[in-house]
Amino acid sequence: MERPAPYEAGFPHTVTVHVFRGSVGARQQDVVVGEGRAMVFVPRDEVLNRDLAVTTAAVLPLHLGSPGETH
């Protein structure tokens, strides 16, 4: 089964990506997780320095705006 993928040169397909954004008043110490990797809040100025998925790397900067901008 072929999975949808973001645009890549040489591959003639289109994918619609739906992006949802929200905010929380939680702090790191409020986060409780069970098994698996821990969820962490990443500071805004560090998030784009992470190893991101292709689609995330393309879409996330559009939602972050400039450093002084609030959403």
N, CA, C and O atoms as a GROMACS GRO file, in nm:
protein
  284
    1MET      N    1   0.084  -0.118   0.000
    1MET     CA    2   0.000   0.000   0.000
    1MET      C    3   0.089   0.125   0.000
    1MET      O    4   0.178   0.138   0.084
    2GLU      N    5   0.064   0.214  -0.092
    2GLU     CA    6   0.144   0.336  -0.102
    2GLU      C    7   0.087   0.443  -0.009
    2GLU      O    8  -0.033   0.468  -0.007
    3ARG      N    9   0.176   0.506   0.067
    3ARG     CA   10   0.133   0.611   0.161
    3ARG      C   11   0.146   0.748   0.095
    3ARG      O   12   0.233   0.769   0.011
    4PRO      N   13   0.059   0.843   0.133
    4PRO     CA   14   0.074   0.980   0.084
    4PRO      C   15   0.208   1.038   0.130
    4PRO      O   16   0.257   1.003   0.238
    5ALA      N   17   0.265   1.126   0.051
    5ALA     CA   18   0.393   1.188   0.086
    5ALA      C   19   0.389   1.334   0.045
    5ALA      O   20   0.315   1.370  -0.047
    6PRO      N   21   0.467   1.419   0.111
    6PRO     CA   22   0.473   1.559   0.069
    6PRO      C   23   0.542   1.569  -0.066
    6PRO      O   24   0.601   1.472  -0.114
    7TYR      N   25   0.532   1.686  -0.129
    7TYR     CA   26   0.591   1.705  -0.261
    7TYR      C   27   0.740   1.676  -0.259
    7TYR      O   28   0.812   1.722  -0.171
    8GLU      N   29   0.784   1.600  -0.356
    8GLU     CA   30   0.926   1.575  -0.378
    8GLU      C   31   0.951   1.584  -0.527
    8GLU      O   32   0.874   1.529  -0.606
    9ALA      N   33   1.056   1.652  -0.566
    9ALA     CA   34   1.089   1.666  -0.708
    9ALA      C   35   1.098   1.529  -0.774
    9ALA      O   36   1.160   1.438  -0.719
   10GLY      N   37   1.037   1.515  -0.889
   10GLY     CA   38   1.043   1.389  -0.962
   10GLY      C   39   0.928   1.294  -0.932
   10GLY      O   40   0.913   1.193  -1.000
   11PHE      N   41   0.846   1.325  -0.833
   11PHE     CA   42   0.732   1.240  -0.799
   11PHE      C   43   0.604   1.319  -0.824
   11PHE      O   44   0.573   1.412  -0.750
   12PRO      N   45   0.529   1.282  -0.929
   12PRO     CA   46   0.411   1.358  -0.967
   12PRO      C   47   0.287   1.326  -0.883
   12PRO      O   48   0.196   1.257  -0.929
   13HIS      N   49   0.283   1.374  -0.762
   13HIS     CA   50   0.164   1.354  -0.682
   13HIS      C   51   0.138   1.478  -0.597
   13HIS      O   52   0.228   1.556  -0.570
   14THR      N   53   0.015   1.494  -0.556
   14THR     CA   54  -0.026   1.605  -0.473
   14THR      C   55  -0.085   1.551  -0.344
   14THR      O   56  -0.160   1.454  -0.346
   15VAL      N   57  -0.052   1.613  -0.235
   15VAL     CA   58  -0.105   1.571  -0.105
   15VAL      C   59  -0.161   1.695  -0.036
   15VAL      O   60  -0.095   1.799  -0.031
   16THR      N   61  -0.279   1.683   0.017
   16THR     CA   62  -0.338   1.791   0.096
   16THR      C   63  -0.299   1.769   0.241
   16THR      O   64  -0.319   1.660   0.295
   17VAL      N   65  -0.243   1.871   0.303
   17VAL     CA   66  -0.201   1.861   0.442
   17VAL      C   67  -0.290   1.950   0.525
   17VAL      O   68  -0.306   2.069   0.495
   18HIS      N   69  -0.350   1.895   0.630
   18HIS     CA   70  -0.432   1.972   0.723
   18HIS      C   71  -0.349   1.997   0.847
   18HIS      O   72  -0.294   1.904   0.906
   19VAL      N   73  -0.340   2.122   0.888
   19VAL     CA   74  -0.259   2.159   1.003
   19VAL      C   75  -0.350   2.217   1.110
   19VAL      O   76  -0.431   2.305   1.082
   20PHE      N   77  -0.335   2.168   1.230
   20PHE     CA   78  -0.412   2.218   1.343
   20PHE      C   79  -0.317   2.274   1.446
   20PHE      O   80  -0.212   2.216   1.473
   21ARG      N   81  -0.354   2.386   1.503
   21ARG     CA   82  -0.266   2.450   1.600
   21ARG      C   83  -0.350   2.489   1.721
   21ARG      O   84  -0.467   2.526   1.708
   22GLY      N   85  -0.289   2.480   1.837
   22GLY     CA   86  -0.357   2.520   1.959
   22GLY      C   87  -0.255   2.565   2.061
   22GLY      O   88  -0.134   2.554   2.039
   23SER      N   89  -0.303   2.615   2.171
   23SER     CA   90  -0.212   2.656   2.277
   23SER      C   91  -0.262   2.600   2.410
   23SER      O   92  -0.380   2.570   2.426
   24VAL      N   93  -0.170   2.586   2.501
   24VAL     CA   94  -0.204   2.534   2.634
   24VAL      C   95  -0.138   2.621   2.739
   24VAL      O   96  -0.039   2.689   2.713
   25GLY      N   97  -0.192   2.618   2.857
   25GLY     CA   98  -0.133   2.690   2.968
   25GLY      C   99  -0.046   2.599   3.053
   25GLY      O  100   0.002   2.639   3.159
   26ALA      N  101  -0.026   2.478   3.007
   26ALA     CA  102   0.051   2.379   3.083
   26ALA      C  103   0.199   2.414   3.085
   26ALA      O  104   0.250   2.482   2.995
   27ARG      N  105   0.266   2.368   3.187
   27ARG     CA  106   0.411   2.382   3.198
   27ARG      C  107   0.472   2.242   3.192
   27ARG      O  108   0.400   2.143   3.204
   28GLN      N  109   0.602   2.234   3.175
   28GLN     CA  110   0.667   2.104   3.162
   28GLN      C  111   0.634   2.014   3.281
   28GLN      O  112   0.610   1.894   3.262
   29GLN      N  113   0.632   2.068   3.400
   29GLN     CA  114   0.604   1.985   3.519
   29GLN      C  115   0.459   1.936   3.524
   29GLN      O  116   0.427   1.847   3.603
   30ASP      N  117   0.370   1.991   3.440
   30ASP     CA  118   0.232   1.947   3.434
   30ASP      C  119   0.214   1.825   3.344
   30ASP      O  120   0.110   1.759   3.349
   31VAL      N  121   0.314   1.794   3.263
   31VAL     CA  122   0.303   1.686   3.165
   31VAL      C  123   0.328   1.551   3.233
   31VAL      O  124   0.432   1.530   3.296
   32VAL      N  125   0.231   1.461   3.218
   32VAL     CA  126   0.244   1.326   3.271
   32VAL      C  127   0.227   1.230   3.154
   32VAL      O  128   0.124   1.233   3.086
   33VAL      N  129   0.326   1.146   3.129
   33VAL     CA  130   0.317   1.049   3.020
   33VAL      C  131   0.335   0.909   3.075
   33VAL      O  132   0.395   0.889   3.181
   34GLY      N  133   0.284   0.814   3.001
   34GLY     CA  134   0.300   0.674   3.040
   34GLY      C  135   0.422   0.615   2.974
   34GLY      O  136   0.532   0.670   2.983
   35GLU      N  137   0.404   0.502   2.906
   35GLU     CA  138   0.514   0.434   2.841
   35GLU      C  139   0.565   0.513   2.720
   35GLU      O  140   0.493   0.596   2.665
   36GLY      N  141   0.687   0.486   2.682
   36GLY     CA  142   0.742   0.548   2.562
   36GLY      C  143   0.823   0.672   2.591
   36GLY      O  144   0.860   0.699   2.705
   37ARG      N  145   0.850   0.747   2.485
   37ARG     CA  146   0.930   0.868   2.497
   37ARG      C  147   0.851   0.978   2.566
   37ARG      O  148   0.730   0.987   2.551
   38ALA      N  149   0.920   1.059   2.639
   38ALA     CA  150   0.857   1.169   2.710
   38ALA      C  151   0.820   1.282   2.614
   38ALA      O  152   0.891   1.307   2.516
   39MET      N  153   0.712   1.349   2.643
   39MET     CA  154   0.674   1.467   2.568
   39MET      C  155   0.739   1.587   2.636
   39MET      O  156   0.731   1.601   2.758
   40VAL      N  157   0.801   1.672   2.559
   40VAL     CA  158   0.863   1.792   2.616
   40VAL      C  159   0.819   1.915   2.538
   40VAL      O  160   0.794   1.908   2.418
   41PHE      N  161   0.811   2.026   2.608
   41PHE     CA  162   0.786   2.154   2.543
   41PHE      C  163   0.920   2.206   2.494
   41PHE      O  164   1.016   2.212   2.571
   42VAL      N  165   0.926   2.244   2.367
   42VAL     CA  166   1.051   2.292   2.309
   42VAL      C  167   1.040   2.444   2.295
   42VAL      O  168   0.941   2.493   2.240
   43PRO      N  169   1.138   2.519   2.343
   43PRO     CA  170   1.133   2.665   2.327
   43PRO      C  171   1.122   2.704   2.180
   43PRO      O  172   1.184   2.642   2.093
   44ARG      N  173   1.044   2.807   2.153
   44ARG     CA  174   1.017   2.852   2.016
   44ARG      C  175   1.144   2.873   1.936
   44ARG      O  176   1.150   2.837   1.818
   45ASP      N  177   1.247   2.932   1.998
   45ASP     CA  178   1.370   2.962   1.924
   45ASP      C  179   1.456   2.839   1.898
   45ASP      O  180   1.558   2.848   1.829
   46GLU      N  181   1.417   2.723   1.952
   46GLU     CA  182   1.493   2.599   1.932
   46GLU      C  183   1.421   2.498   1.843
   46GLU      O  184   1.483   2.402   1.796
   47VAL      N  185   1.292   2.516   1.821
   47VAL     CA  186   1.211   2.413   1.755
   47VAL      C  187   1.256   2.383   1.612
   47VAL      O  188   1.252   2.267   1.570
   48LEU      N  189   1.297   2.484   1.536
   48LEU     CA  190   1.338   2.459   1.397
   48LEU      C  191   1.477   2.399   1.385
   48LEU      O  192   1.520   2.362   1.276
   49ASN      N  193   1.547   2.390   1.497
   49ASN     CA  194   1.680   2.326   1.498
   49ASN      C  195   1.671   2.176   1.522
   49ASN      O  196   1.773   2.107   1.526
   50ARG      N  197   1.551   2.125   1.538
   50ARG     CA  198   1.529   1.982   1.563
   50ARG      C  199   1.527   1.904   1.433
   50ARG      O  200   1.514   1.961   1.325
   51ASP      N  201   1.540   1.772   1.444
   51ASP     CA  202   1.530   1.682   1.328
   51ASP      C  203   1.381   1.663   1.301
   51ASP      O  204   1.316   1.581   1.367
   52LEU      N  205   1.327   1.737   1.204
   52LEU     CA  206   1.183   1.738   1.178
   52LEU      C  207   1.149   1.655   1.055
   52LEU      O  208   1.231   1.639   0.965
   53ALA      N  209   1.028   1.602   1.053
   53ALA     CA  210   0.977   1.534   0.934
   53ALA      C  211   0.967   1.635   0.820
   53ALA      O  212   0.957   1.755   0.846
   54VAL      N  213   0.971   1.589   0.698
   54VAL     CA  214   0.971   1.676   0.580
   54VAL      C  215   0.853   1.773   0.582
   54VAL      O  216   0.872   1.893   0.563
   55THR      N  217   0.733   1.722   0.603
   55THR     CA  218   0.615   1.808   0.602
   55THR      C  219   0.619   1.906   0.718
   55THR      O  220   0.583   2.023   0.701
   56THR      N  221   0.661   1.862   0.834
   56THR     CA  222   0.670   1.950   0.951
   56THR      C  223   0.768   2.063   0.924
   56THR      O  224   0.740   2.179   0.956
   57ALA      N  225   0.882   2.032   0.867
   57ALA     CA  226   0.984   2.133   0.836
   57ALA      C  227   0.931   2.236   0.736
   57ALA      O  228   0.972   2.352   0.740
   58ALA      N  229   0.842   2.196   0.647
   58ALA     CA  230   0.786   2.287   0.547
   58ALA      C  231   0.675   2.375   0.605
   58ALA      O  232   0.664   2.492   0.570
   59VAL      N  233   0.593   2.318   0.693
   59VAL     CA  234   0.474   2.388   0.742
   59VAL      C  235   0.498   2.466   0.870
   59VAL      O  236   0.444   2.575   0.886
   60LEU      N  237   0.577   2.415   0.960
   60LEU     CA  238   0.595   2.478   1.092
   60LEU      C  239   0.643   2.622   1.086
   60LEU      O  240   0.590   2.706   1.160
   61PRO      N  241   0.740   2.657   1.002
   61PRO     CA  242   0.783   2.797   0.996
   61PRO      C  243   0.670   2.893   0.956
   61PRO      O  244   0.671   3.010   0.996
   62LEU      N  245   0.574   2.846   0.878
   62LEU     CA  246   0.461   2.929   0.838
   62LEU      C  247   0.373   2.964   0.956
   62LEU      O  248   0.309   3.070   0.958
   63HIS      N  249   0.368   2.877   1.055
   63HIS     CA  250   0.283   2.898   1.172
   63HIS      C  251   0.356   2.967   1.286
   63HIS      O  252   0.292   3.021   1.376
   64LEU      N  253   0.486   2.965   1.284
   64LEU     CA  254   0.560   3.030   1.392
   64LEU      C  255   0.572   3.180   1.369
   64LEU      O  256   0.575   3.257   1.465
   65GLY      N  257   0.580   3.222   1.244
   65GLY     CA  258   0.595   3.364   1.215
   65GLY      C  259   0.731   3.413   1.260
   65GLY      O  260   0.824   3.334   1.279
   66SER      N  261   0.743   3.542   1.278
   66SER     CA  262   0.870   3.599   1.322
   66SER      C  263   0.884   3.584   1.473
   66SER      O  264   0.784   3.571   1.543
   67PRO      N  265   1.007   3.586   1.525
   67PRO     CA  266   1.031   3.562   1.667
   67PRO      C  267   0.952   3.652   1.761
   67PRO      O  268   0.912   3.606   1.868
   68GLY      N  269   0.927   3.778   1.727
   68GLY     CA  270   0.854   3.868   1.815
   68GLY      C  271   0.703   3.860   1.801
   68GLY      O  272   0.630   3.921   1.879
   69GLU      N  273   0.657   3.785   1.704
   69GLU     CA  274   0.513   3.776   1.674
   69GLU      C  275   0.447   3.677   1.769
   69GLU      O  276   0.506   3.574   1.801
   70THR      N  277   0.328   3.708   1.813
   70THR     CA  278   0.252   3.614   1.897
   70THR      C  279   0.132   3.566   1.819
   70THR      O  280   0.074   3.641   1.740
   71HIS      N  281   0.093   3.441   1.841
   71HIS     CA  282  -0.022   3.382   1.772
   71HIS      C  283  -0.125   3.340   1.873
   71HIS      O  284  -0.230   3.288   1.836
   0.00000   0.00000   0.00000
